[in-house]
Amino acid sequence: MKRHSVKQEASGHEFIRAANATKRTRALAPEGTSTRCSIYPMDIANKQSLAMARFQAFRTSPPSSWDESAVSQFNEVVSALEEAFEIDLSTFRIVDAELKPRVVSFRRASYSGRFPARKQMSDKRFCDVHFLQRQIDGIAFYFQNLQPTPERPKIGF
């Protein structure tokens, strides 16, 4: 007899149910042999709920600027999702090449030509907000696609 229980979040996280539907679960051990196996599926569901909650927090209230520390936190959330759902989300990670310094100030060249134009770059590196938003949306769409489509009632014969 297999036990498969998944806690569905009130905020509409059907992602967890869909991911667990495709995974195998452990069989319960006979009474008196082990208590660890009986709570194992709940540990998975709890880990998945926590990882999904961290992702939803990033999605609903992203940092004001995506500097190196914010990108590092985002990559940690992606790692937590990978570990909890046992899937590969490496295509959604922000690689180091996407981080670039920003222009802090810019001075136009003088009309006389004595002083050339100058632009000053920041010491910190940042990621493009639009690129990062696409990565976040990509993860959300990935989990939405894992959900089983509801069967439509047949009308007629």
C-alpha positions in Angstrom: 0.0 0.0 0.0 1.5 3.3 -1.0 0.8 6.6 0.8 0.7 9.8 -1.2 -0.4 12.9 0.6 0.3 16.4 -0.7 -0.7 19.5 1.0 -2.2 22.1 -1.4 -1.5 25.7 -0.4 -4.5 28.0 0.0 -2.8 30.5 -2.3 -3.2 28.3 -5.3 0.0 26.4 -5.5 -1.2 23.5 -7.6 2.4 23.2 -8.8 3.3 20.9 -5.9 0.5 18.5 -6.6 1.4 18.3 -10.3 5.1 17.6 -9.6 4.3 15.0 -7.0 1.9 13.2 -9.4 4.8 12.4 -11.6 7.1 11.1 -8.8 7.2 7.8 -7.1 6.5 7.6 -3.4 7.9 5.3 -0.8 5.9 2.4 0.5 5.1 2.4 4.2 7.2 0.2 6.4 5.4 -2.5 8.4 4.3 -1.3 11.9 7.1 -1.2 14.4 10.0 -1.2 12.0 10.4 2.5 11.1 8.7 5.8 11.7 10.9 7.7 9.3 9.3 6.3 6.1 5.8 7.2 7.3 6.6 10.9 7.4 8.9 11.0 4.3 6.3 12.1 1.8 5.3 15.0 4.1 8.9 16.1 4.3 9.0 16.3 0.5 5.8 18.3 0.4 7.1 20.6 3.1 10.3 21.2 1.3 8.4 21.8 -2.0 6.1 24.3 -0.2 9.0 26.2 1.3 10.9 26.4 -2.0 7.8 27.5 -3.9 7.0 30.1 -1.2 10.5 31.6 -1.6 10.0 31.7 -5.4 6.6 33.3 -5.1 8.1 36.0 -2.8 10.7 36.8 -5.4 8.0 36.9 -8.1 5.5 39.1 -6.3 8.0 41.5 -4.6 11.3 41.6 -6.5 14.3 43.6 -5.3 14.5 47.2 -6.4 17.8 46.6 -8.0 19.2 43.3 -9.2 22.8 43.6 -8.0 25.1 40.7 -7.4 23.6 39.9 -4.0 20.0 39.8 -5.3 21.1 37.6 -8.2 22.8 35.3 -5.8 19.6 35.0 -3.7 17.6 34.3 -6.8 20.0 31.5 -7.8 19.7 30.1 -4.3 15.9 30.0 -4.7 16.4 28.2 -8.1 18.7 25.7 -6.3 16.0 25.1 -3.6 13.4 24.5 -6.3 15.7 22.0 -8.1 16.4 20.1 -4.9 12.8 20.1 -3.7 11.2 19.0 -7.0 14.2 17.0 -8.2 14.3 18.8 -11.6 16.9 20.7 -13.6 16.2 24.4 -13.8 19.8 25.4 -14.7 18.5 27.2 -17.9 16.8 29.7 -15.6 19.9 30.6 -13.5 21.5 34.0 -13.9 25.1 33.4 -15.1 28.0 35.7 -14.3 28.2 37.0 -17.9 24.7 38.6 -17.4 26.0 40.9 -14.7 27.4 44.2 -15.9 28.3 47.6 -14.3 25.8 50.4 -14.8 26.5 53.9 -16.0 26.6 56.2 -12.9 27.4 59.5 -14.5 28.0 60.9 -18.0 29.7 64.1 -19.1 29.4 65.4 -22.6 32.5 66.6 -24.5 33.0 70.3 -24.3 32.3 72.4 -27.4 36.0 73.4 -27.6 37.1 69.8 -27.7 39.6 70.3 -24.8 37.7 67.9 -22.6 36.5 64.6 -24.0 33.3 62.9 -23.1 33.4 60.7 -20.0 31.2 58.1 -18.5 31.6 56.7 -15.1 30.6 53.1 -14.4 29.5 51.6 -11.0 31.7 49.4 -9.0 28.8 46.9 -8.5 27.5 44.7 -11.3 23.8 44.5 -12.1 21.5 42.2 -14.1 19.1 43.6 -16.7 15.6 43.7 -15.0 13.8 42.6 -18.2 16.1 39.5 -18.6 15.5 38.6 -15.0 11.8 39.0 -15.3 11.8 36.6 -18.3 13.7 34.0 -16.2 11.2 34.3 -13.3 8.2 34.1 -15.7 9.9 31.1 -17.3 10.0 29.2 -14.0 6.4 30.1 -13.3 5.3 28.9 -16.8 7.4 25.7 -16.4 5.5 24.8 -13.2 2.1 25.7 -14.7 2.8 23.3 -17.5 3.4 20.5 -15.0 -0.2 20.8 -13.9 -2.6 18.3 -15.4 -5.2 19.8 -17.6 -8.7 19.4 -16.2 -10.9 17.1 -18.3 -13.8 18.8 -20.0 -17.2 17.2 -19.6 -18.3 15.5 -22.8 -21.5 16.9 -24.2 -23.6 14.8 -26.5 -22.8 11.2 -27.4 
